[in-house]
Amino acid sequence: MKRLFLFACLLISVACNNKGGRKVSDTVENPAISKPTRPETVQPIFDMEIEEDRTDWQNPEIVLKAFGDLTNKTIADIGAGAGYFSFKLARQAGKVIALDIDPNALEYINEQKEIVGNWAENIETRLTPPDVPNLLLNEADAVLVVNTFSFIPQPENYFNRLREGMKPNGELLVVDFKKGKIPVGPSDDRKMEASEIRSILRRAGFRRISIDQKSLEYQYIIKAIN
């Protein structure tokens, strides 16, 4: 469970304002940082035991079906971690942007891309520090945020800016843990009620916000339209 919680903590975004009307934000790069090595906390996404354990309760197929048709679309996976959903999205979408603050996690995704072959070449990794989403203007057709929302600082401001990186009528999917005594996820003080997230998204400008409390046993699915 500690491993899973660490995945949730791998938060995303970038700290730059939209300048010149071209980007929502610019990627921050530090040439002084040497090539990272994969830490012990980043587990292989194709380790069958870990994959099956998470899949038992995560039900990724249910999550992905909450999106519309992803064919030829660009999907941003915010808080991608070691790529659990990024690789699943890659089989359906035209392009997947895997966003995370941990260079080791993104390095691992790139290592796995080399192993699995050409079908995952549509995954692009982006290293971003917290604060603002690292997306170009109108770049994403859809955005997935799994086990990450409660770790985003100033979420109303963040998701207001995220809308700039999404195309008109783009889909946003937020998946996170229900409060209460459940065998997976962080403690209740690190969780948010679905109704609270809905209010934040509404204030940020999203519309047609729906909450699904039934499809997943331990999590809710919130869908919103830009």
PyMOL commands that place a pseudoatom at each C-alpha (Angstrom):
pseudoatom trace, name=CA, resn=MET, resi=1, chain=A, elem=C, hetatm=0, pos=[0.000, 0.000, 0.000]
pseudoatom trace, name=CA, resn=LYS, resi=2, chain=A, elem=C, hetatm=0, pos=[2.934, 2.357, 0.627]
pseudoatom trace, name=CA, resn=ARG, resi=3, chain=A, elem=C, hetatm=0, pos=[3.971, 1.861, -2.978]
pseudoatom trace, name=CA, resn=LEU, resi=4, chain=A, elem=C, hetatm=0, pos=[0.549, 2.839, -4.208]
pseudoatom trace, name=CA, resn=PHE, resi=5, chain=A, elem=C, hetatm=0, pos=[0.428, 5.903, -1.998]
pseudoatom trace, name=CA, resn=LEU, resi=6, chain=A, elem=C, hetatm=0, pos=[3.760, 7.025, -3.442]
pseudoatom trace, name=CA, resn=PHE, resi=7, chain=A, elem=C, hetatm=0, pos=[2.286, 6.798, -6.914]
pseudoatom trace, name=CA, resn=ALA, resi=8, chain=A, elem=C, hetatm=0, pos=[-0.456, 9.161, -5.816]
pseudoatom trace, name=CA, resn=CYS, resi=9, chain=A, elem=C, hetatm=0, pos=[2.074, 11.618, -4.472]
pseudoatom trace, name=CA, resn=LEU, resi=10, chain=A, elem=C, hetatm=0, pos=[3.822, 12.068, -7.816]
pseudoatom trace, name=CA, resn=LEU, resi=11, chain=A, elem=C, hetatm=0, pos=[2.087, 15.352, -8.570]
pseudoatom trace, name=CA, resn=ILE, resi=12, chain=A, elem=C, hetatm=0, pos=[2.267, 17.544, -11.635]
pseudoatom trace, name=CA, resn=SER, resi=13, chain=A, elem=C, hetatm=0, pos=[2.372, 20.978, -13.193]
pseudoatom trace, name=CA, resn=VAL, resi=14, chain=A, elem=C, hetatm=0, pos=[4.675, 23.878, -14.058]
pseudoatom trace, name=CA, resn=ALA, resi=15, chain=A, elem=C, hetatm=0, pos=[5.353, 27.317, -12.580]
pseudoatom trace, name=CA, resn=CYS, resi=16, chain=A, elem=C, hetatm=0, pos=[5.151, 29.754, -15.468]
pseudoatom trace, name=CA, resn=ASN, resi=17, chain=A, elem=C, hetatm=0, pos=[2.467, 32.186, -16.617]
pseudoatom trace, name=CA, resn=ASN, resi=18, chain=A, elem=C, hetatm=0, pos=[1.024, 32.206, -20.118]
pseudoatom trace, name=CA, resn=LYS, resi=19, chain=A, elem=C, hetatm=0, pos=[3.189, 34.615, -22.098]
pseudoatom trace, name=CA, resn=GLY, resi=20, chain=A, elem=C, hetatm=0, pos=[2.650, 35.712, -25.651]
pseudoatom trace, name=CA, resn=GLY, resi=21, chain=A, elem=C, hetatm=0, pos=[-0.603, 33.771, -25.929]
pseudoatom trace, name=CA, resn=ARG, resi=22, chain=A, elem=C, hetatm=0, pos=[1.194, 30.679, -27.197]
pseudoatom trace, name=CA, resn=LYS, resi=23, chain=A, elem=C, hetatm=0, pos=[1.592, 28.501, -24.119]
pseudoatom trace, name=CA, resn=VAL, resi=24, chain=A, elem=C, hetatm=0, pos=[-0.228, 27.937, -20.896]
pseudoatom trace, name=CA, resn=SER, resi=25, chain=A, elem=C, hetatm=0, pos=[3.232, 27.392, -19.447]
pseudoatom trace, name=CA, resn=ASP, resi=26, chain=A, elem=C, hetatm=0, pos=[6.795, 26.574, -20.447]
pseudoatom trace, name=CA, resn=THR, resi=27, chain=A, elem=C, hetatm=0, pos=[8.651, 23.464, -19.429]
pseudoatom trace, name=CA, resn=VAL, resi=28, chain=A, elem=C, hetatm=0, pos=[11.295, 24.170, -16.811]
pseudoatom trace, name=CA, resn=GLU, resi=29, chain=A, elem=C, hetatm=0, pos=[14.569, 22.415, -17.515]
pseudoatom trace, name=CA, resn=ASN, resi=30, chain=A, elem=C, hetatm=0, pos=[17.710, 22.395, -15.397]
pseudoatom trace, name=CA, resn=PRO, resi=31, chain=A, elem=C, hetatm=0, pos=[20.832, 21.362, -17.339]
pseudoatom trace, name=CA, resn=ALA, resi=32, chain=A, elem=C, hetatm=0, pos=[22.677, 20.923, -14.045]
pseudoatom trace, name=CA, resn=ILE, resi=33, chain=A, elem=C, hetatm=0, pos=[20.537, 17.917, -13.167]
pseudoatom trace, name=CA, resn=SER, resi=34, chain=A, elem=C, hetatm=0, pos=[22.261, 14.713, -14.222]
pseudoatom trace, name=CA, resn=LYS, resi=35, chain=A, elem=C, hetatm=0, pos=[20.395, 11.843, -15.795]
pseudoatom trace, name=CA, resn=PRO, resi=36, chain=A, elem=C, hetatm=0, pos=[18.329, 10.313, -12.983]
pseudoatom trace, name=CA, resn=THR, resi=37, chain=A, elem=C, hetatm=0, pos=[18.365, 6.713, -11.945]
pseudoatom trace, name=CA, resn=ARG, resi=38, chain=A, elem=C, hetatm=0, pos=[15.186, 4.854, -11.046]
pseudoatom trace, name=CA, resn=PRO, resi=39, chain=A, elem=C, hetatm=0, pos=[14.593, 4.891, -7.262]
pseudoatom trace, name=CA, resn=GLU, resi=40, chain=A, elem=C, hetatm=0, pos=[13.351, 1.927, -5.301]
pseudoatom trace, name=CA, resn=THR, resi=41, chain=A, elem=C, hetatm=0, pos=[9.948, 3.631, -4.877]
pseudoatom trace, name=CA, resn=VAL, resi=42, chain=A, elem=C, hetatm=0, pos=[9.189, 3.496, -8.609]
pseudoatom trace, name=CA, resn=GLN, resi=43, chain=A, elem=C, hetatm=0, pos=[7.977, -0.020, -9.255]
pseudoatom trace, name=CA, resn=PRO, resi=44, chain=A, elem=C, hetatm=0, pos=[7.993, -1.696, -12.703]
pseudoatom trace, name=CA, resn=ILE, resi=45, chain=A, elem=C, hetatm=0, pos=[4.593, -1.122, -14.257]
pseudoatom trace, name=CA, resn=PHE, resi=46, chain=A, elem=C, hetatm=0, pos=[4.675, -4.557, -15.863]
pseudoatom trace, name=CA, resn=ASP, resi=47, chain=A, elem=C, hetatm=0, pos=[5.478, -6.446, -12.659]
pseudoatom trace, name=CA, resn=MET, resi=48, chain=A, elem=C, hetatm=0, pos=[2.530, -8.847, -12.826]
pseudoatom trace, name=CA, resn=GLU, resi=49, chain=A, elem=C, hetatm=0, pos=[1.980, -9.095, -9.066]
pseudoatom trace, name=CA, resn=ILE, resi=50, chain=A, elem=C, hetatm=0, pos=[1.839, -5.326, -8.620]
pseudoatom trace, name=CA, resn=GLU, resi=51, chain=A, elem=C, hetatm=0, pos=[-0.220, -4.846, -11.777]
pseudoatom trace, name=CA, resn=GLU, resi=52, chain=A, elem=C, hetatm=0, pos=[-2.792, -7.449, -10.786]
pseudoatom trace, name=CA, resn=ASP, resi=53, chain=A, elem=C, hetatm=0, pos=[-3.048, -6.156, -7.208]
pseudoatom trace, name=CA, resn=ARG, resi=54, chain=A, elem=C, hetatm=0, pos=[-3.844, -2.624, -8.334]
pseudoatom trace, name=CA, resn=THR, resi=55, chain=A, elem=C, hetatm=0, pos=[-6.078, -3.736, -11.179]
pseudoatom trace, name=CA, resn=ASP, resi=56, chain=A, elem=C, hetatm=0, pos=[-8.239, -5.712, -8.745]
pseudoatom trace, name=CA, resn=TRP, resi=57, chain=A, elem=C, hetatm=0, pos=[-9.457, -2.510, -7.098]
pseudoatom trace, name=CA, resn=GLN, resi=58, chain=A, elem=C, hetatm=0, pos=[-8.594, 0.207, -9.652]
pseudoatom trace, name=CA, resn=ASN, resi=59, chain=A, elem=C, hetatm=0, pos=[-10.651, -1.322, -12.481]
pseudoatom trace, name=CA, resn=PRO, resi=60, chain=A, elem=C, hetatm=0, pos=[-8.826, 0.690, -15.177]
pseudoatom trace, name=CA, resn=GLU, resi=61, chain=A, elem=C, hetatm=0, pos=[-11.185, -0.446, -17.923]
pseudoatom trace, name=CA, resn=ILE, resi=62, chain=A, elem=C, hetatm=0, pos=[-14.106, 1.204, -16.118]
pseudoatom trace, name=CA, resn=VAL, resi=63, chain=A, elem=C, hetatm=0, pos=[-12.073, 4.400, -15.774]
pseudoatom trace, name=CA, resn=LEU, resi=64, chain=A, elem=C, hetatm=0, pos=[-11.118, 4.486, -19.447]
pseudoatom trace, name=CA, resn=LYS, resi=65, chain=A, elem=C, hetatm=0, pos=[-14.682, 3.776, -20.564]
pseudoatom trace, name=CA, resn=ALA, resi=66, chain=A, elem=C, hetatm=0, pos=[-15.754, 6.956, -18.766]
pseudoatom trace, name=CA, resn=PHE, resi=67, chain=A, elem=C, hetatm=0, pos=[-14.024, 8.850, -21.581]
pseudoatom trace, name=CA, resn=GLY, resi=68, chain=A, elem=C, hetatm=0, pos=[-15.569, 9.127, -24.992]
pseudoatom trace, name=CA, resn=ASP, resi=69, chain=A, elem=C, hetatm=0, pos=[-13.776, 7.857, -28.083]
pseudoatom trace, name=CA, resn=LEU, resi=70, chain=A, elem=C, hetatm=0, pos=[-10.054, 8.629, -27.668]
pseudoatom trace, name=CA, resn=THR, resi=71, chain=A, elem=C, hetatm=0, pos=[-9.018, 7.713, -31.219]
pseudoatom trace, name=CA, resn=ASN, resi=72, chain=A, elem=C, hetatm=0, pos=[-6.505, 10.223, -32.611]
pseudoatom trace, name=CA, resn=LYS, resi=73, chain=A, elem=C, hetatm=0, pos=[-6.913, 12.452, -29.540]
pseudoatom trace, name=CA, resn=THR, resi=74, chain=A, elem=C, hetatm=0, pos=[-4.250, 13.934, -27.258]
pseudoatom trace, name=CA, resn=ILE, resi=75, chain=A, elem=C, hetatm=0, pos=[-4.638, 12.922, -23.613]
pseudoatom trace, name=CA, resn=ALA, resi=76, chain=A, elem=C, hetatm=0, pos=[-2.772, 14.467, -20.682]
pseudoatom trace, name=CA, resn=ASP, resi=77, chain=A, elem=C, hetatm=0, pos=[-2.124, 12.075, -17.787]
pseudoatom trace, name=CA, resn=ILE, resi=78, chain=A, elem=C, hetatm=0, pos=[-1.561, 14.341, -14.771]
pseudoatom trace, name=CA, resn=GLY, resi=79, chain=A, elem=C, hetatm=0, pos=[0.357, 12.594, -12.004]
pseudoatom trace, name=CA, resn=ALA, resi=80, chain=A, elem=C, hetatm=0, pos=[1.437, 9.826, -14.366]
pseudoatom trace, name=CA, resn=GLY, resi=81, chain=A, elem=C, hetatm=0, pos=[3.906, 8.267, -11.930]
pseudoatom trace, name=CA, resn=ALA, resi=82, chain=A, elem=C, hetatm=0, pos=[5.407, 5.110, -13.433]
pseudoatom trace, name=CA, resn=GLY, resi=83, chain=A, elem=C, hetatm=0, pos=[2.842, 5.102, -16.236]
pseudoatom trace, name=CA, resn=TYR, resi=84, chain=A, elem=C, hetatm=0, pos=[0.087, 2.781, -14.982]
pseudoatom trace, name=CA, resn=PHE, resi=85, chain=A, elem=C, hetatm=0, pos=[-2.572, 4.643, -16.972]
pseudoatom trace, name=CA, resn=SER, resi=86, chain=A, elem=C, hetatm=0, pos=[-0.286, 6.222, -19.571]
pseudoatom trace, name=CA, resn=PHE, resi=87, chain=A, elem=C, hetatm=0, pos=[0.447, 2.886, -21.211]
pseudoatom trace, name=CA, resn=LYS, resi=88, chain=A, elem=C, hetatm=0, pos=[-3.217, 1.889, -21.157]
pseudoatom trace, name=CA, resn=LEU, resi=89, chain=A, elem=C, hetatm=0, pos=[-4.196, 5.204, -22.725]
pseudoatom trace, name=CA, resn=ALA, resi=90, chain=A, elem=C, hetatm=0, pos=[-1.506, 4.793, -25.382]
pseudoatom trace, name=CA, resn=ARG, resi=91, chain=A, elem=C, hetatm=0, pos=[-3.380, 1.837, -26.878]
pseudoatom trace, name=CA, resn=GLN, resi=92, chain=A, elem=C, hetatm=0, pos=[-6.455, 4.007, -27.491]
pseudoatom trace, name=CA, resn=ALA, resi=93, chain=A, elem=C, hetatm=0, pos=[-5.314, 7.601, -27.952]
pseudoatom trace, name=CA, resn=GLY, resi=94, chain=A, elem=C, hetatm=0, pos=[-3.360, 9.326, -30.676]
pseudoatom trace, name=CA, resn=LYS, resi=95, chain=A, elem=C, hetatm=0, pos=[-0.933, 10.851, -28.159]
pseudoatom trace, name=CA, resn=VAL, resi=96, chain=A, elem=C, hetatm=0, pos=[-0.424, 10.642, -24.388]
pseudoatom trace, name=CA, resn=ILE, resi=97, chain=A, elem=C, hetatm=0, pos=[1.364, 13.370, -22.437]
pseudoatom trace, name=CA, resn=ALA, resi=98, chain=A, elem=C, hetatm=0, pos=[2.636, 11.834, -19.188]
pseudoatom trace, name=CA, resn=LEU, resi=99, chain=A, elem=C, hetatm=0, pos=[3.181, 14.682, -16.695]
pseudoatom trace, name=CA, resn=ASP, resi=100, chain=A, elem=C, hetatm=0, pos=[4.983, 14.297, -13.385]
pseudoatom trace, name=CA, resn=ILE, resi=101, chain=A, elem=C, hetatm=0, pos=[7.334, 16.103, -10.993]
pseudoatom trace, name=CA, resn=ASP, resi=102, chain=A, elem=C, hetatm=0, pos=[9.538, 13.036, -10.477]
pseudoatom trace, name=CA, resn=PRO, resi=103, chain=A, elem=C, hetatm=0, pos=[12.263, 12.670, -13.141]
pseudoatom trace, name=CA, resn=ASN, resi=104, chain=A, elem=C, hetatm=0, pos=[12.900, 9.094, -12.048]
pseudoatom trace, name=CA, resn=ALA, resi=105, chain=A, elem=C, hetatm=0, pos=[9.313, 8.078, -12.745]
pseudoatom trace, name=CA, resn=LEU, resi=106, chain=A, elem=C, hetatm=0, pos=[9.397, 9.655, -16.206]
pseudoatom trace, name=CA, resn=GLU, resi=107, chain=A, elem=C, hetatm=0, pos=[12.771, 8.083, -16.927]
pseudoatom trace, name=CA, resn=TYR, resi=108, chain=A, elem=C, hetatm=0, pos=[11.240, 4.747, -16.073]
pseudoatom trace, name=CA, resn=ILE, resi=109, chain=A, elem=C, hetatm=0, pos=[8.340, 5.339, -18.475]
pseudoatom trace, name=CA, resn=ASN, resi=110, chain=A, elem=C, hetatm=0, pos=[10.874, 6.040, -21.216]
pseudoatom trace, name=CA, resn=GLU, resi=111, chain=A, elem=C, hetatm=0, pos=[12.756, 2.849, -20.334]
pseudoatom trace, name=CA, resn=GLN, resi=112, chain=A, elem=C, hetatm=0, pos=[9.536, 0.853, -20.579]
pseudoatom trace, name=CA, resn=LYS, resi=113, chain=A, elem=C, hetatm=0, pos=[8.734, 2.434, -23.951]
pseudoatom trace, name=CA, resn=GLU, resi=114, chain=A, elem=C, hetatm=0, pos=[11.969, 0.980, -25.305]
pseudoatom trace, name=CA, resn=ILE, resi=115, chain=A, elem=C, hetatm=0, pos=[11.036, -2.448, -23.948]
pseudoatom trace, name=CA, resn=VAL, resi=116, chain=A, elem=C, hetatm=0, pos=[7.436, -2.691, -25.169]
pseudoatom trace, name=CA, resn=GLY, resi=117, chain=A, elem=C, hetatm=0, pos=[8.117, -1.465, -28.679]
pseudoatom trace, name=CA, resn=ASN, resi=118, chain=A, elem=C, hetatm=0, pos=[6.565, 0.888, -31.210]
pseudoatom trace, name=CA, resn=TRP, resi=119, chain=A, elem=C, hetatm=0, pos=[3.005, 0.811, -29.894]
pseudoatom trace, name=CA, resn=ALA, resi=120, chain=A, elem=C, hetatm=0, pos=[4.004, 3.056, -26.961]
pseudoatom trace, name=CA, resn=GLU, resi=121, chain=A, elem=C, hetatm=0, pos=[5.899, 5.643, -29.017]
pseudoatom trace, name=CA, resn=ASN, resi=122, chain=A, elem=C, hetatm=0, pos=[2.906, 7.980, -28.762]
pseudoatom trace, name=CA, resn=ILE, resi=123, chain=A, elem=C, hetatm=0, pos=[3.724, 8.634, -25.074]
pseudoatom trace, name=CA, resn=GLU, resi=124, chain=A, elem=C, hetatm=0, pos=[5.567, 11.893, -24.414]
pseudoatom trace, name=CA, resn=THR, resi=125, chain=A, elem=C, hetatm=0, pos=[6.974, 12.500, -20.924]
pseudoatom trace, name=CA, resn=ARG, resi=126, chain=A, elem=C, hetatm=0, pos=[7.172, 15.990, -19.406]
pseudoatom trace, name=CA, resn=LEU, resi=127, chain=A, elem=C, hetatm=0, pos=[8.934, 16.917, -16.195]
pseudoatom trace, name=CA, resn=THR, resi=128, chain=A, elem=C, hetatm=0, pos=[7.087, 19.732, -14.425]
pseudoatom trace, name=CA, resn=PRO, resi=129, chain=A, elem=C, hetatm=0, pos=[7.260, 21.330, -10.982]
pseudoatom trace, name=CA, resn=PRO, resi=130, chain=A, elem=C, hetatm=0, pos=[3.982, 22.088, -9.152]
pseudoatom trace, name=CA, resn=ASP, resi=131, chain=A, elem=C, hetatm=0, pos=[1.802, 25.158, -9.597]
pseudoatom trace, name=CA, resn=VAL, resi=132, chain=A, elem=C, hetatm=0, pos=[0.573, 25.344, -13.204]
pseudoatom trace, name=CA, resn=PRO, resi=133, chain=A, elem=C, hetatm=0, pos=[-0.123, 22.687, -15.873]
pseudoatom trace, name=CA, resn=ASN, resi=134, chain=A, elem=C, hetatm=0, pos=[2.613, 22.243, -18.455]
pseudoatom trace, name=CA, resn=LEU, resi=135, chain=A, elem=C, hetatm=0, pos=[0.428, 22.182, -21.549]
pseudoatom trace, name=CA, resn=LEU, resi=136, chain=A, elem=C, hetatm=0, pos=[0.408, 24.232, -24.713]
pseudoatom trace, name=CA, resn=LEU, resi=137, chain=A, elem=C, hetatm=0, pos=[-2.645, 26.334, -25.437]
pseudoatom trace, name=CA, resn=ASN, resi=138, chain=A, elem=C, hetatm=0, pos=[-5.567, 24.081, -26.484]
pseudoatom trace, name=CA, resn=GLU, resi=139, chain=A, elem=C, hetatm=0, pos=[-3.218, 21.089, -26.622]
pseudoatom trace, name=CA, resn=ALA, resi=140, chain=A, elem=C, hetatm=0, pos=[-5.229, 18.345, -24.893]
pseudoatom trace, name=CA, resn=ASP, resi=141, chain=A, elem=C, hetatm=0, pos=[-8.507, 16.828, -26.013]
pseudoatom trace, name=CA, resn=ALA, resi=142, chain=A, elem=C, hetatm=0, pos=[-8.885, 15.163, -22.616]
pseudoatom trace, name=CA, resn=VAL, resi=143, chain=A, elem=C, hetatm=0, pos=[-7.192, 15.085, -19.215]
pseudoatom trace, name=CA, resn=LEU, resi=144, chain=A, elem=C, hetatm=0, pos=[-6.947, 12.273, -16.655]
pseudoatom trace, name=CA, resn=VAL, resi=145, chain=A, elem=C, hetatm=0, pos=[-6.137, 12.972, -12.980]
pseudoatom trace, name=CA, resn=VAL, resi=146, chain=A, elem=C, hetatm=0, pos=[-5.898, 9.794, -10.879]
pseudoatom trace, name=CA, resn=ASN, resi=147, chain=A, elem=C, hetatm=0, pos=[-5.075, 9.709, -7.138]
pseudoatom trace, name=CA, resn=THR, resi=148, chain=A, elem=C, hetatm=0, pos=[-3.577, 13.198, -7.392]
pseudoatom trace, name=CA, resn=PHE, resi=149, chain=A, elem=C, hetatm=0, pos=[-6.168, 15.949, -6.896]
pseudoatom trace, name=CA, resn=SER, resi=150, chain=A, elem=C, hetatm=0, pos=[-5.660, 16.437, -3.142]
pseudoatom trace, name=CA, resn=PHE, resi=151, chain=A, elem=C, hetatm=0, pos=[-1.914, 16.976, -3.655]
pseudoatom trace, name=CA, resn=ILE, resi=152, chain=A, elem=C, hetatm=0, pos=[-2.342, 19.875, -6.093]
pseudoatom trace, name=CA, resn=PRO, resi=153, chain=A, elem=C, hetatm=0, pos=[-1.614, 23.255, -4.466]
pseudoatom trace, name=CA, resn=GLN, resi=154, chain=A, elem=C, hetatm=0, pos=[-4.275, 25.938, -5.009]
pseudoatom trace, name=CA, resn=PRO, resi=155, chain=A, elem=C, hetatm=0, pos=[-6.442, 23.581, -7.079]
pseudoatom trace, name=CA, resn=GLU, resi=156, chain=A, elem=C, hetatm=0, pos=[-8.986, 26.192, -8.176]
pseudoatom trace, name=CA, resn=ASN, resi=157, chain=A, elem=C, hetatm=0, pos=[-6.249, 28.294, -9.757]
pseudoatom trace, name=CA, resn=TYR, resi=158, chain=A, elem=C, hetatm=0, pos=[-4.552, 25.189, -11.148]
pseudoatom trace, name=CA, resn=PHE, resi=159, chain=A, elem=C, hetatm=0, pos=[-7.655, 23.852, -12.879]
pseudoatom trace, name=CA, resn=ASN, resi=160, chain=A, elem=C, hetatm=0, pos=[-8.616, 27.269, -14.172]
pseudoatom trace, name=CA, resn=ARG, resi=161, chain=A, elem=C, hetatm=0, pos=[-5.252, 27.345, -15.932]
pseudoatom trace, name=CA, resn=LEU, resi=162, chain=A, elem=C, hetatm=0, pos=[-5.618, 23.735, -16.990]
pseudoatom trace, name=CA, resn=ARG, resi=163, chain=A, elem=C, hetatm=0, pos=[-8.682, 24.739, -19.008]
pseudoatom trace, name=CA, resn=GLU, resi=164, chain=A, elem=C, hetatm=0, pos=[-6.421, 26.890, -21.188]
pseudoatom trace, name=CA, resn=GLY, resi=165, chain=A, elem=C, hetatm=0, pos=[-4.445, 23.782, -22.117]
pseudoatom trace, name=CA, resn=MET, resi=166, chain=A, elem=C, hetatm=0, pos=[-7.619, 21.902, -23.050]
pseudoatom trace, name=CA, resn=LYS, resi=167, chain=A, elem=C, hetatm=0, pos=[-9.575, 22.205, -26.260]
pseudoatom trace, name=CA, resn=PRO, resi=168, chain=A, elem=C, hetatm=0, pos=[-13.130, 23.540, -26.116]
pseudoatom trace, name=CA, resn=ASN, resi=169, chain=A, elem=C, hetatm=0, pos=[-15.478, 20.774, -24.946]
pseudoatom trace, name=CA, resn=GLY, resi=170, chain=A, elem=C, hetatm=0, pos=[-12.482, 18.747, -23.799]
pseudoatom trace, name=CA, resn=GLU, resi=171, chain=A, elem=C, hetatm=0, pos=[-13.139, 16.050, -21.203]
pseudoatom trace, name=CA, resn=LEU, resi=172, chain=A, elem=C, hetatm=0, pos=[-11.677, 16.028, -17.692]
pseudoatom trace, name=CA, resn=LEU, resi=173, chain=A, elem=C, hetatm=0, pos=[-11.733, 12.858, -15.605]
pseudoatom trace, name=CA, resn=VAL, resi=174, chain=A, elem=C, hetatm=0, pos=[-10.804, 12.926, -11.914]
pseudoatom trace, name=CA, resn=VAL, resi=175, chain=A, elem=C, hetatm=0, pos=[-10.512, 9.621, -10.050]
pseudoatom trace, name=CA, resn=ASP, resi=176, chain=A, elem=C, hetatm=0, pos=[-9.761, 9.607, -6.341]
pseudoatom trace, name=CA, resn=PHE, resi=177, chain=A, elem=C, hetatm=0, pos=[-10.354, 7.748, -3.086]
pseudoatom trace, name=CA, resn=LYS, resi=178, chain=A, elem=C, hetatm=0, pos=[-13.565, 7.802, -1.104]
pseudoatom trace, name=CA, resn=LYS, resi=179, chain=A, elem=C, hetatm=0, pos=[-13.317, 8.715, 2.553]
pseudoatom trace, name=CA, resn=GLY, resi=180, chain=A, elem=C, hetatm=0, pos=[-13.806, 6.044, 5.176]
pseudoatom trace, name=CA, resn=LYS, resi=181, chain=A, elem=C, hetatm=0, pos=[-12.167, 2.818, 6.240]
pseudoatom trace, name=CA, resn=ILE, resi=182, chain=A, elem=C, hetatm=0, pos=[-11.004, 1.189, 3.007]
pseudoatom trace, name=CA, resn=PRO, resi=183, chain=A, elem=C, hetatm=0, pos=[-7.989, -1.096, 2.414]
pseudoatom trace, name=CA, resn=VAL, resi=184, chain=A, elem=C, hetatm=0, pos=[-6.329, 1.126, -0.209]
pseudoatom trace, name=CA, resn=GLY, resi=185, chain=A, elem=C, hetatm=0, pos=[-5.296, 4.741, -0.523]
pseudoatom trace, name=CA, resn=PRO, resi=186, chain=A, elem=C, hetatm=0, pos=[-4.016, 7.393, 1.894]
pseudoatom trace, name=CA, resn=SER, resi=187, chain=A, elem=C, hetatm=0, pos=[-5.444, 8.355, 5.272]
pseudoatom trace, name=CA, resn=ASP, resi=188, chain=A, elem=C, hetatm=0, pos=[-8.673, 10.366, 5.366]
pseudoatom trace, name=CA, resn=ASP, resi=189, chain=A, elem=C, hetatm=0, pos=[-6.822, 13.610, 6.068]
pseudoatom trace, name=CA, resn=ARG, resi=190, chain=A, elem=C, hetatm=0, pos=[-5.269, 13.317, 2.593]
pseudoatom trace, name=CA, resn=LYS, resi=191, chain=A, elem=C, hetatm=0, pos=[-8.590, 12.680, 0.854]
pseudoatom trace, name=CA, resn=MET, resi=192, chain=A, elem=C, hetatm=0, pos=[-11.227, 15.037, -0.499]
pseudoatom trace, name=CA, resn=GLU, resi=193, chain=A, elem=C, hetatm=0, pos=[-14.966, 14.558, -0.769]
pseudoatom trace, name=CA, resn=ALA, resi=194, chain=A, elem=C, hetatm=0, pos=[-16.229, 14.295, -4.333]
pseudoatom trace, name=CA, resn=SER, resi=195, chain=A, elem=C, hetatm=0, pos=[-18.629, 17.177, -3.675]
pseudoatom trace, name=CA, resn=GLU, resi=196, chain=A, elem=C, hetatm=0, pos=[-15.705, 19.406, -2.671]
pseudoatom trace, name=CA, resn=ILE, resi=197, chain=A, elem=C, hetatm=0, pos=[-13.853, 18.614, -5.886]
pseudoatom trace, name=CA, resn=ARG, resi=198, chain=A, elem=C, hetatm=0, pos=[-17.014, 19.308, -7.885]
pseudoatom trace, name=CA, resn=SER, resi=199, chain=A, elem=C, hetatm=0, pos=[-17.282, 22.755, -6.264]
pseudoatom trace, name=CA, resn=ILE, resi=200, chain=A, elem=C, hetatm=0, pos=[-13.640, 23.541, -7.066]
pseudoatom trace, name=CA, resn=LEU, resi=201, chain=A, elem=C, hetatm=0, pos=[-14.072, 22.497, -10.695]
pseudoatom trace, name=CA, resn=ARG, resi=202, chain=A, elem=C, hetatm=0, pos=[-17.251, 24.534, -11.023]
pseudoatom trace, name=CA, resn=ARG, resi=203, chain=A, elem=C, hetatm=0, pos=[-15.523, 27.644, -9.700]
pseudoatom trace, name=CA, resn=ALA, resi=204, chain=A, elem=C, hetatm=0, pos=[-12.615, 26.980, -12.072]
pseudoatom trace, name=CA, resn=GLY, resi=205, chain=A, elem=C, hetatm=0, pos=[-15.036, 27.153, -15.000]
pseudoatom trace, name=CA, resn=PHE, resi=206, chain=A, elem=C, hetatm=0, pos=[-15.778, 23.526, -15.822]
pseudoatom trace, name=CA, resn=ARG, resi=207, chain=A, elem=C, hetatm=0, pos=[-19.342, 22.557, -16.659]
pseudoatom trace, name=CA, resn=ARG, resi=208, chain=A, elem=C, hetatm=0, pos=[-21.568, 19.477, -16.928]
pseudoatom trace, name=CA, resn=ILE, resi=209, chain=A, elem=C, hetatm=0, pos=[-19.874, 18.023, -13.859]
pseudoatom trace, name=CA, resn=SER, resi=210, chain=A, elem=C, hetatm=0, pos=[-21.057, 14.550, -12.835]
pseudoatom trace, name=CA, resn=ILE, resi=211, chain=A, elem=C, hetatm=0, pos=[-20.046, 12.269, -9.965]
pseudoatom trace, name=CA, resn=ASP, resi=212, chain=A, elem=C, hetatm=0, pos=[-20.068, 8.477, -10.184]
pseudoatom trace, name=CA, resn=GLN, resi=213, chain=A, elem=C, hetatm=0, pos=[-19.874, 6.893, -6.723]
pseudoatom trace, name=CA, resn=LYS, resi=214, chain=A, elem=C, hetatm=0, pos=[-20.978, 3.408, -7.787]
pseudoatom trace, name=CA, resn=SER, resi=215, chain=A, elem=C, hetatm=0, pos=[-18.757, 2.099, -10.577]
pseudoatom trace, name=CA, resn=LEU, resi=216, chain=A, elem=C, hetatm=0, pos=[-15.640, 1.739, -8.396]
pseudoatom trace, name=CA, resn=GLU, resi=217, chain=A, elem=C, hetatm=0, pos=[-15.684, 0.205, -4.923]
pseudoatom trace, name=CA, resn=TYR, resi=218, chain=A, elem=C, hetatm=0, pos=[-13.073, 2.432, -3.293]
pseudoatom trace, name=CA, resn=GLN, resi=219, chain=A, elem=C, hetatm=0, pos=[-13.040, 5.469, -5.580]
pseudoatom trace, name=CA, resn=TYR, resi=220, chain=A, elem=C, hetatm=0, pos=[-15.322, 7.976, -7.244]
pseudoatom trace, name=CA, resn=ILE, resi=221, chain=A, elem=C, hetatm=0, pos=[-15.138, 9.190, -10.846]
pseudoatom trace, name=CA, resn=ILE, resi=222, chain=A, elem=C, hetatm=0, pos=[-15.818, 12.836, -11.594]
pseudoatom trace, name=CA, resn=LYS, resi=223, chain=A, elem=C, hetatm=0, pos=[-16.330, 13.887, -15.185]
pseudoatom trace, name=CA, resn=ALA, resi=224, chain=A, elem=C, hetatm=0, pos=[-16.394, 17.504, -16.375]
pseudoatom trace, name=CA, resn=ILE, resi=225, chain=A, elem=C, hetatm=0, pos=[-16.374, 19.371, -19.663]
pseudoatom trace, name=CA, resn=ASN, resi=226, chain=A, elem=C, hetatm=0, pos=[-14.215, 22.380, -20.500]
for i in range(1, 226): cmd.bond("trace and resi %d" % i, "trace and resi %d" % (i + 1))
show_as sticks, trace
zoom trace
